[in-house]
């Protein structure tokens, strides 16, 4: 919990990405204890849980979230991922202490963000797809995430578009061990967010997760990604 608070402070106080700031890592879409075991071994900075999103194969219930968070290493910050959820539901999850970081991946507006932030010292990440990146700079969220227009499809977008965002951001959308080197060299995000590209046949792949985390750690140590 202390690590999560400290990470939140970093996210809220930075306005630009210092050249030598280590790139953070988020593995998203965990659904079972096996996935948690994989990230506990790999030690990314964040992991994401998609909560109560009908029709999404990675969606889990709040009860499942309780089980998975209990098994998660205290070194990893859990993130609740919501898609146009009733604000009351998000507030309940935050108030229970299951997560202290909420990622909003739908059409949540500034009033929605303000209501969550008024509830307590929580970190809010707002996702923007490639066709709405012009709105990312002025978002009242503590952090922004840049994604492909499809969201969760494993497809990349034109990374040149990210240059218009002059604040630290998570880069998502089709990132994995096969293209991490290029993503880090071209975009230099504050964090990379990976899901589909660290899966095999729709399930989180231990070896791919380990390879992706190693690549980012190598980049942080040496200034380039070693795959």
N, C-alpha and C positions, 0 to 999 in steps of 0.2 A: 504493500500500500504506500509506503514511504517513497519507493522508487517511482510509483505512478504520479504522486504529487510533484516530485521533483521534475519528472518528464513534462508534466503539465506546465510547470513554471517556465521551463525552457521554451516550450511551444508558444506560450503567451507573450514572452518578452522579446523574441527574435522578430525582426522585421525583414532581414535579408539573411541569406545563407552564407556564413563565413566560409572562405575558401577551404579551410582545413577542418571544418565541422564534419565529424564522421557521419556518413550516410546511415540512417536508421533503416530497420527492416521490419516489415509487417507481413505476416502470413495470415491470409483471410479465409473465411469459410470453413472453420473447423466444425465438425458435426458429431464426433465420437471420441471416446477415451483413447483410441489408437492414435487419432490425430493429435491429441494433447500430448501423448507420450512422444510423438515425433518432434513437436516443437519444444518440449522440455529438454530433449536431447540437443536440438540444434541451437536453442537460445536466441531466437530473434528478439527484437526489442518489444514488439507488439504482436498480438494475434487477434483476429476478428471473429466474432460470432454473429451470424445473420439471425435476427430474432423475429419470429412471427411474421414472416413474409409469405403469404399464400402463393403457391405455384413455383416457388424457388426450391430447387433440390437441396440447397445447403441450409435451408431454414430450420431452426430448432425452436423448441418451446422454452419458456422461462424456467420450467422445471428442469429441462435438460441443461440449460445454462448453469443452473445452480450446481449440478453434478460436475460439469466440465470445469468450471472455475475453481471448485474445491481441489481438483486434481492438478491444476495449472501451477507451474513453478512461480514463486513469488518474484523471480527475476524478470518475468514477462508481464507487460501491461495488457490486460484484457480490454477489448474494445467492443461495445455493442453496436451492431450495424442495423439501422432501421430504414424502412422505405415507406414514407407517407403514413407512418403509424400515428394513432391518436396521441397527442402530446401527453395526455394523462398516463398512458402506458409507459412511455419513455421515462417520465418522471418517477413512476413507481419502481422501475428497474434501477434507476440511479439511486433513489432513496434507500432501496434495500442494500445497496453497497456491492451488488454483484459486479458492476463495472462503474468506473468514474469517468469514462470517456465514451461519448456517444458519437457515432458517425451517421450523418443524415444523408441518405443516398437517393432521396426523391425530390419532391417539389416544395420542401419545407421553406418557408419564407423567413424574413428577418424577425418578424414578430414571434414566430415559433422558436427561433434561436434565442431571442431575448427572454422568453418565458423559461426556457431550460436554464439559462445562465443565472436567472434571478433566484433559482431554487437552491443554489449552492456553488461551491468551488469545483465545478465540473469542467472538463475539457470537451469542447464541441468541435468536431470535424465536419465540414460541409463538402460534399462531393459535387463537382461540376463536370459535365460531359463536354466533349470537344466543341459542341455547338453553343455552349453557354459560358465558355472560359472568360469572356469579357466581364462577367459578373463576379468572378472569383476575387479580384483585387479588393473590392469594396465590401466583401462579406464580413459580417459581424462575428463569424465563427472564429474560434481560436486558431483554427488551422483549416486549410483547404486540401482537397484531393482532386486530382485531374484524371479523368477516365475517358475511355472510348464511349461513343454515343450509345452503344448497345449495353454496356455495363455488365460485367460478369460473363462475357462471351469468349474471353481469351484472345481478343483482337487488339492490336495496337492502334493508336491514332497518330496523326502527323505531329511528332514531337516538337517541331519548329513552333507550333502554336503555343507551347508552354512558355516561350520566351516573353510573352506579354504579361505573365504573372510575376510580379516583383516582390513576392513574399514567399517564405518557405512553404513547400508543398509536398504531399505524397504523390508519387507518380504511379498510376495503376493502368491496367489495360494491356493484357497479353505479355506481361513481363515474366521471364523465367531464366533458368540457367543458360539457355541458348542465345539470349539477346541482352543479358544484363550488362555486359561490357560496353555495348553500344549505347544503351540507355544511360549509363552512368557518365560516359564520355560526352555524349551529345547534350543531355539535359541537366545533369548534376543536380538532382532533386535533393530535398532534405531527407526524404525517405522513399523507399520503393515498397509497393504493395503488391503482393503476389498471391494468386489463387489457382486459376485454371492451369497455368503453366508449371505448377508444382504438383500436378495430379497425373495419374495414369488410369484410364478407364473410369474417370469420374470420382476417383478416390485419392486422397492425399498420399503422395509417394515419399517415403522416408528419404530415399537417396536423392531425389530432386530437391527436397527441402534442405537437406544438409549441403548439397552442392551450391544452392543459391545463397545460403547464409555464408558459406565459406568464401564465395566469390565477392560478396560485399565486404566482408571482413578483410579480405586480401586487398581490395581496392582502397579501403580506409588505411591500411598499413603501408601500401606501396604506391598509392596514387593511380592504380589501374586495376581492372578486374582480371583475376586469373581463374579461368574455368578449367 
